[in-house]
């Protein structure tokens, strides 16, 4: 790495970083994202970041940073910050640092989630790992570029986004920025999505298909089970068949090993409900919900079509489904009644496989190896739907992050200051390598 850029920019100014992060975590209560109860006001975060950057911006004449606050919904802005390079068309970007957080219940935490506290190397509070820590980190990088004014060929752009944690209100964040064409020029170079964890490149994520099975039987007294169709037994047996067929049709894919996926595609139940009633009553219906997590080498629509086929075949051959005991049955011929299984889907979205031949990927790997000491890209079947949308639009998306996977969306969330310092060095190293 050339000494010039590293020497010019230096290490992370931890005092500035922690000071800004303290302000951001102090707003975390107001940027919880779970509509309709909790609608975040990301402008509260924007205001602190702008305050940090304005002294080095064209707005005040104090520096070269071009700061653009873009809002589609009141109080819910995005922030695009640009450090201009000298070579037209040469660009790299840091995107995905989102200014909303998942909800936190202070009663469940060992410390106040909505104020920053420290314990040794730990920075504690909601958003430290996901993703206000990254907001403060990239803001400090841009501030330092504006302050030191290194002569770069590449334009460096940071995009701080609204509305990442919940997509039920569209047209607020990165989806709107892309639609309006405000990020088009970022297609000319690597786009680093800074919202993963553990200091290593995350090169693959899973798609998700939320499904619901609604099963109809016949309600009756549990002392006369021969007169009932037990929907609980029916769904347990049917789900076993569905899962076995899913794993046969969508086995581990050879590419999963290349990408280092922790698990293959999975299909499993996660929620169970029935209308209620006495313990001595076989219910007339029940509902089981869950999801398919799909590695990006399979097609979402193929899976949904297959699941629908399984259900149709089970309904046609409902007499052949395994029963549970001598009077368990799913058909009552005398009453002309048959148990029935129906499947429905919520919004599904595909996974992501980053381009492993991209220069942006190789640069990130080299920077990670030099700064962290080793590089081990990984993939998970957690989902980042926004990244796939960007990839489909033609962006070269690579991802990394410097919080902790173990505290992502968790109670007692924290990150390590030392990890954030390394993240800062990786960013500087990446910028420097892309100068060549």
C-alpha positions as CSV (number, residue, x, y, z in Angstrom):
1,X,0.0,0.0,0.0
2,X,1.4,3.4,-0.9
3,X,2.4,5.3,2.2
4,X,0.9,8.5,0.8
5,X,-2.8,7.9,1.2
6,X,-2.4,5.9,4.5
7,X,-0.1,8.6,5.9
8,X,-2.3,11.5,4.6
9,X,-5.6,10.0,6.0
10,X,-4.1,8.2,9.1
11,X,-5.8,5.8,11.4
12,X,-9.4,6.2,12.6
13,X,-9.8,9.2,14.9
14,X,-11.4,7.2,17.6
15,X,-12.4,10.3,19.6
16,X,-14.3,11.8,16.7
17,X,-15.8,8.4,15.8
18,X,-17.1,7.6,19.3
19,X,-18.4,11.1,19.7
20,X,-20.4,10.9,16.6
21,X,-21.6,7.3,17.4
22,X,-22.7,8.5,20.8
23,X,-25.0,11.1,19.1
24,X,-26.4,8.5,16.7
25,X,-27.1,5.8,19.3
26,X,-28.8,8.6,21.3
27,X,-31.3,8.8,18.4
28,X,-31.7,5.0,18.0
29,X,-35.1,5.0,19.9
30,X,-36.5,7.3,17.2
31,X,-35.2,5.3,14.2
32,X,-36.6,1.9,15.2
33,X,-38.3,0.5,12.1
34,X,-41.4,-1.6,12.6
35,X,-44.5,0.1,11.0
36,X,-47.1,1.0,11.7
37,X,-46.2,1.3,15.4
38,X,-42.6,2.4,14.8
39,X,-41.8,4.5,11.8
40,X,-38.2,5.8,11.9
41,X,-37.2,9.4,11.4
42,X,-33.8,8.9,9.7
43,X,-33.3,12.7,9.4
44,X,-32.3,12.7,13.0
45,X,-29.3,10.6,12.0
46,X,-28.7,12.7,8.8
47,X,-28.5,15.9,10.8
48,X,-25.6,14.6,12.9
49,X,-23.7,13.3,9.9
50,X,-24.3,16.5,8.0
51,X,-23.1,18.6,11.0
52,X,-19.8,16.5,10.9
53,X,-19.3,16.9,7.2
54,X,-20.5,20.5,6.4
55,X,-17.2,22.2,7.5
56,X,-15.4,20.3,4.7
57,X,-18.1,20.7,2.1
58,X,-18.8,22.9,-1.0
59,X,-21.9,24.0,0.9
60,X,-19.9,26.1,3.3
61,X,-16.9,26.5,1.0
62,X,-14.7,24.8,3.6
63,X,-13.8,21.8,1.5
64,X,-14.4,19.6,-1.6
65,X,-17.2,17.3,-0.2
66,X,-20.5,17.5,-2.1
67,X,-23.3,16.8,0.4
68,X,-26.7,15.9,-1.0
69,X,-29.7,15.3,1.4
70,X,-32.3,13.5,-0.6
71,X,-35.8,13.0,0.9
72,X,-38.9,11.3,-0.6
73,X,-40.9,11.0,2.6
74,X,-40.9,13.7,5.3
75,X,-38.3,13.2,8.1
76,X,-37.0,10.1,6.3
77,X,-34.0,11.3,4.2
78,X,-31.0,9.7,2.6
79,X,-27.6,11.3,2.3
80,X,-25.2,11.1,-0.7
81,X,-21.7,12.4,0.0
82,X,-19.1,12.7,-2.8
83,X,-15.3,13.3,-2.7
84,X,-14.5,14.2,-6.3
85,X,-11.6,12.5,-8.0
86,X,-9.6,13.9,-11.0
87,X,-10.4,11.1,-13.6
88,X,-13.9,11.2,-15.1
89,X,-15.7,7.8,-14.9
90,X,-13.3,6.4,-12.2
91,X,-15.4,5.8,-9.1
92,X,-15.9,3.6,-6.1
93,X,-18.7,3.8,-3.5
94,X,-19.6,2.7,0.0
95,X,-23.4,2.1,0.2
96,X,-25.8,0.4,2.5
97,X,-24.9,2.1,5.8
98,X,-28.6,2.4,6.9
99,X,-29.9,4.9,9.5
100,X,-32.8,2.8,10.9
101,X,-32.5,0.0,13.4
102,X,-34.6,-3.0,14.5
103,X,-36.7,-2.5,17.7
104,X,-35.2,-3.0,21.1
105,X,-37.1,-3.5,24.4
106,X,-35.1,-1.9,27.2
107,X,-36.6,-4.4,29.7
108,X,-34.9,-7.3,27.9
109,X,-31.4,-5.6,27.9
110,X,-28.7,-5.5,30.5
111,X,-28.0,-1.9,29.6
112,X,-29.8,1.0,28.0
113,X,-30.2,0.2,24.3
114,X,-30.8,3.8,23.4
115,X,-27.6,5.4,24.7
116,X,-24.0,4.5,23.9
117,X,-22.1,2.8,26.8
118,X,-18.6,1.4,26.7
119,X,-17.0,-1.6,28.4
120,X,-13.3,-2.0,27.5
121,X,-13.2,-2.4,23.7
122,X,-17.0,-2.8,23.5
123,X,-19.3,-0.1,22.2
124,X,-22.8,-1.0,23.4
125,X,-26.2,0.0,22.2
126,X,-28.9,-0.6,19.5
127,X,-27.3,0.0,16.1
128,X,-23.6,-0.3,17.1
129,X,-23.2,-3.4,14.9
130,X,-26.3,-2.9,12.6
131,X,-25.8,-0.3,11.3
132,X,-25.2,3.1,13.0
133,X,-21.6,2.0,13.8
134,X,-21.0,1.8,10.0
135,X,-22.8,5.2,9.5
136,X,-20.3,6.8,11.9
137,X,-17.4,4.9,10.5
138,X,-18.0,5.9,6.8
139,X,-18.9,9.5,7.9
140,X,-15.5,9.8,9.6
141,X,-13.8,8.4,6.5
142,X,-15.5,11.1,4.3
143,X,-14.8,13.8,6.9
144,X,-11.2,12.9,6.8
145,X,-11.0,12.9,3.0
146,X,-12.6,16.4,3.0
147,X,-10.2,17.6,5.7
148,X,-6.9,16.2,4.2
149,X,-7.9,16.6,0.5
150,X,-5.7,13.8,-1.0
151,X,-5.3,14.0,-4.8
152,X,-7.3,10.9,-6.0
153,X,-8.0,9.8,-9.5
154,X,-11.2,8.0,-8.2
155,X,-14.3,9.8,-7.0
156,X,-15.3,8.3,-3.6
157,X,-19.1,8.3,-2.9
158,X,-20.8,7.4,0.4
159,X,-24.6,6.7,0.4
160,X,-26.3,6.6,3.8
161,X,-29.7,5.1,3.3
162,X,-33.1,5.2,5.0
163,X,-35.5,2.3,5.4
164,X,-33.4,-0.9,5.2
165,X,-34.8,-2.9,8.2
166,X,-38.4,-3.0,6.9
167,X,-39.7,-2.7,3.4
168,X,-43.4,-2.4,4.1
169,X,-43.3,1.4,3.2
170,X,-41.7,1.5,-0.3
171,X,-40.1,4.5,-2.1
172,X,-38.1,5.8,0.9
173,X,-34.6,4.5,0.6
174,X,-32.1,3.0,-1.9
175,X,-35.0,1.7,-4.0
176,X,-36.1,5.3,-4.7
177,X,-32.5,6.6,-5.2
178,X,-32.0,3.9,-7.9
179,X,-35.4,4.6,-9.5
180,X,-34.6,8.3,-9.7
181,X,-31.2,7.5,-11.3
182,X,-29.2,9.2,-8.6
183,X,-26.8,6.2,-8.2
184,X,-26.3,5.5,-11.9
185,X,-22.7,6.6,-12.1
186,X,-21.8,4.2,-9.3
187,X,-22.2,1.4,-11.9
188,X,-18.8,2.5,-13.3
189,X,-16.9,1.0,-10.3
190,X,-17.2,-1.4,-7.4
191,X,-20.0,-0.7,-4.9
192,X,-19.2,-1.8,-1.4
193,X,-22.3,-2.6,0.7
194,X,-21.3,-2.0,4.3
195,X,-23.8,-3.8,6.3
196,X,-22.5,-7.3,7.1
197,X,-20.3,-8.4,9.9
198,X,-17.1,-10.2,11.2
199,X,-14.6,-8.2,9.0
200,X,-14.7,-10.7,6.1
201,X,-16.2,-10.3,2.6
202,X,-19.7,-11.8,2.6
203,X,-20.0,-13.1,-1.0
204,X,-23.4,-14.8,-0.9
205,X,-26.8,-14.5,0.7
206,X,-30.0,-16.5,0.5
207,X,-33.4,-15.9,-1.0
208,X,-36.5,-16.2,1.1
209,X,-39.9,-17.6,0.4
210,X,-42.3,-17.1,3.4
211,X,-45.1,-19.7,3.2
212,X,-48.3,-20.6,5.1
213,X,-50.1,-23.9,5.2
214,X,-53.7,-23.7,6.1
215,X,-55.2,-27.1,6.9
216,X,-58.9,-27.9,7.3
217,X,-60.1,-30.9,9.2
218,X,-63.3,-31.6,11.2
219,X,-63.8,-30.3,14.7
220,X,-65.0,-32.9,17.2
221,X,-64.8,-34.1,20.8
222,X,-61.4,-35.7,21.6
223,X,-63.2,-38.6,23.3
224,X,-64.7,-39.5,19.9
225,X,-61.7,-39.1,17.6
226,X,-63.1,-41.4,14.9
227,X,-65.7,-38.7,14.1
228,X,-63.0,-36.0,13.6
229,X,-60.4,-35.1,11.0
230,X,-57.4,-33.9,13.0
231,X,-55.8,-31.1,11.1
232,X,-52.8,-31.1,13.5
233,X,-52.0,-34.7,12.6
234,X,-52.6,-34.0,8.9
235,X,-50.3,-31.0,8.8
236,X,-47.5,-32.9,10.7
237,X,-47.6,-35.8,8.3
238,X,-48.0,-33.6,5.2
239,X,-45.2,-31.3,6.2
240,X,-42.9,-34.3,6.5
241,X,-43.7,-35.3,2.9
242,X,-43.3,-31.7,1.7
243,X,-39.9,-31.3,3.3
244,X,-38.5,-34.7,2.1
245,X,-39.6,-33.8,-1.4
246,X,-38.1,-30.3,-1.2
247,X,-34.7,-31.7,-0.1
248,X,-34.8,-34.2,-2.9
249,X,-35.6,-31.6,-5.6
250,X,-33.3,-28.9,-4.2
251,X,-30.3,-30.7,-2.9
252,X,-27.0,-28.9,-1.9
253,X,-25.7,-27.2,-5.1
254,X,-22.1,-27.6,-6.2
255,X,-21.5,-23.9,-6.2
256,X,-22.4,-23.6,-2.5
257,X,-19.0,-25.0,-1.7
258,X,-17.3,-22.5,-3.9
259,X,-19.1,-19.6,-2.1
260,X,-18.6,-21.2,1.4
261,X,-22.3,-21.3,2.3
262,X,-22.8,-22.3,5.9
263,X,-26.0,-24.3,4.9
264,X,-27.7,-25.5,1.8
265,X,-31.2,-24.4,0.9
266,X,-33.7,-25.2,3.7
267,X,-37.5,-25.5,4.1
268,X,-38.9,-25.5,7.6
269,X,-41.8,-24.4,9.8
270,X,-41.3,-21.6,12.3
271,X,-44.8,-20.7,13.5
272,X,-47.9,-22.7,14.4
273,X,-51.4,-21.5,15.3
274,X,-55.0,-22.8,15.7
275,X,-58.3,-21.0,16.5
276,X,-58.3,-22.0,20.2
277,X,-60.7,-24.2,22.1
278,X,-60.7,-26.7,24.9
279,X,-58.1,-29.4,25.5
280,X,-60.8,-32.0,24.9
281,X,-61.5,-30.6,21.5
282,X,-59.9,-31.7,18.2
283,X,-59.8,-28.3,16.3
284,X,-61.3,-27.9,12.9
285,X,-58.4,-26.1,11.3
286,X,-54.8,-25.0,11.9
287,X,-52.1,-23.0,10.3
288,X,-48.4,-23.6,10.0
289,X,-46.0,-20.9,8.6
290,X,-42.4,-20.9,7.9
291,X,-39.9,-20.1,5.1
292,X,-37.7,-21.5,2.4
293,X,-34.2,-20.1,2.5
294,X,-32.8,-20.6,-0.9
295,X,-29.2,-20.4,-2.1
296,X,-28.9,-18.1,-5.1
297,X,-28.2,-21.0,-7.5
298,X,-31.9,-22.0,-7.6
299,X,-34.8,-20.1,-9.0
300,X,-37.5,-18.8,-6.6
301,X,-40.4,-19.4,-9.0
302,X,-39.3,-23.0,-9.6
303,X,-39.5,-23.7,-5.9
304,X,-42.9,-22.0,-5.5
305,X,-44.2,-24.1,-8.4
306,X,-42.9,-27.3,-6.9
307,X,-44.4,-26.6,-3.5
308,X,-47.8,-26.0,-5.1
309,X,-47.4,-29.3,-7.0
310,X,-46.6,-31.2,-3.7
311,X,-49.8,-29.7,-2.1
312,X,-52.0,-30.7,-5.1
313,X,-50.7,-34.2,-5.1
314,X,-51.2,-34.5,-1.3
315,X,-54.8,-33.3,-1.6
316,X,-55.5,-35.7,-4.4
317,X,-54.1,-38.7,-2.5
318,X,-55.0,-37.6,1.0
319,X,-56.1,-41.2,1.9
320,X,-52.5,-42.3,1.4
321,X,-50.9,-39.9,3.8
322,X,-49.6,-41.6,6.9
323,X,-52.0,-41.6,9.9
324,X,-51.3,-41.6,13.6
325,X,-52.9,-44.5,15.4
326,X,-55.9,-46.8,14.6
327,X,-58.6,-44.2,14.4
328,X,-56.6,-41.3,12.9
329,X,-57.9,-40.5,9.4
330,X,-58.2,-37.6,6.9
331,X,-61.4,-38.7,5.1
332,X,-64.9,-39.3,6.5
333,X,-66.7,-41.1,3.5
334,X,-70.1,-41.2,5.3
335,X,-70.1,-37.5,5.6
336,X,-68.4,-36.8,2.3
337,X,-65.6,-34.9,4.1
338,X,-62.0,-34.7,3.2
339,X,-59.2,-32.9,5.0
340,X,-57.7,-30.2,2.9
341,X,-54.3,-28.5,2.7
342,X,-53.7,-25.0,1.1
343,X,-50.5,-23.1,0.6
344,X,-50.0,-19.4,0.2
345,X,-46.9,-17.2,-0.1
346,X,-45.9,-13.8,1.1
347,X,-43.4,-11.6,-0.8
348,X,-40.5,-13.7,-1.9
349,X,-37.1,-12.4,-2.9
350,X,-34.0,-14.1,-4.4
351,X,-30.5,-14.4,-3.0
352,X,-27.2,-12.9,-4.1
353,X,-24.0,-14.4,-5.4
354,X,-21.3,-11.7,-5.7
355,X,-19.1,-11.6,-8.7
356,X,-15.9,-13.4,-7.7
357,X,-14.1,-12.2,-10.8
358,X,-14.6,-8.6,-10.1
359,X,-11.7,-6.3,-9.4
360,X,-13.6,-4.8,-6.5
361,X,-13.8,-8.3,-4.9
362,X,-10.1,-9.0,-5.3
363,X,-9.2,-5.5,-3.9
364,X,-11.4,-6.1,-0.9
365,X,-9.8,-9.5,-0.3
366,X,-6.3,-8.1,-0.5
367,X,-7.1,-5.2,1.8
368,X,-8.8,-7.6,4.3
369,X,-5.7,-9.9,4.3
370,X,-3.3,-7.0,4.8
371,X,-5.3,-5.3,7.6
372,X,-7.1,-8.2,9.4
373,X,-4.3,-10.7,8.8
374,X,-6.3,-13.3,6.9
375,X,-9.1,-13.4,4.4
376,X,-12.0,-16.0,4.4
377,X,-15.0,-14.9,2.4
378,X,-18.3,-16.5,3.6
379,X,-21.9,-16.9,2.6
380,X,-25.1,-17.3,4.6
381,X,-28.7,-17.9,3.8
382,X,-29.7,-14.7,5.7
383,X,-31.2,-12.3,3.1
384,X,-30.2,-8.9,1.9
385,X,-33.0,-8.2,-0.8
386,X,-31.8,-4.7,-1.5
387,X,-28.4,-6.0,-2.7
388,X,-30.0,-8.3,-5.2
389,X,-32.0,-5.4,-6.6
390,X,-28.8,-3.4,-7.1
391,X,-27.1,-6.4,-8.8
392,X,-30.1,-6.8,-11.2
393,X,-29.8,-3.0,-12.0
394,X,-26.1,-3.6,-13.1
395,X,-24.1,-2.6,-10.0
396,X,-21.0,-4.6,-9.1
397,X,-22.0,-5.2,-5.4
398,X,-19.4,-6.5,-2.9
399,X,-20.2,-6.6,0.8
400,X,-18.4,-6.3,4.1
401,X,-18.9,-5.1,7.6
402,X,-17.2,-4.6,10.9
403,X,-19.8,-5.3,13.6
404,X,-20.4,-8.7,15.1
405,X,-22.7,-11.4,13.6
406,X,-23.3,-12.7,17.1
407,X,-25.0,-9.4,18.1
408,X,-26.9,-8.7,14.9
409,X,-30.6,-7.9,15.7
410,X,-29.8,-9.3,19.2
411,X,-30.4,-8.1,22.7
412,X,-27.4,-6.4,24.3
413,X,-26.0,-5.4,20.9
414,X,-22.4,-4.2,20.7
415,X,-19.4,-3.9,18.4
416,X,-15.7,-3.7,19.1
417,X,-13.9,-0.4,18.6
418,X,-10.8,-2.3,17.5
419,X,-12.8,-3.9,14.7
420,X,-14.1,-0.6,13.5
421,X,-10.5,0.7,13.4
422,X,-9.6,-2.2,11.2
423,X,-12.6,-1.5,9.0
424,X,-11.4,2.1,8.5
425,X,-8.0,0.8,7.4
426,X,-9.6,-1.6,4.9
427,X,-11.5,1.3,3.4
428,X,-8.4,3.4,3.0
429,X,-6.5,0.4,1.5
430,X,-9.3,-0.3,-1.0
431,X,-9.3,3.3,-2.1
432,X,-5.6,3.2,-2.5
433,X,-5.5,-0.1,-4.5
434,X,-8.1,1.2,-6.9
435,X,-5.9,4.2,-7.7
436,X,-3.8,2.0,-9.9
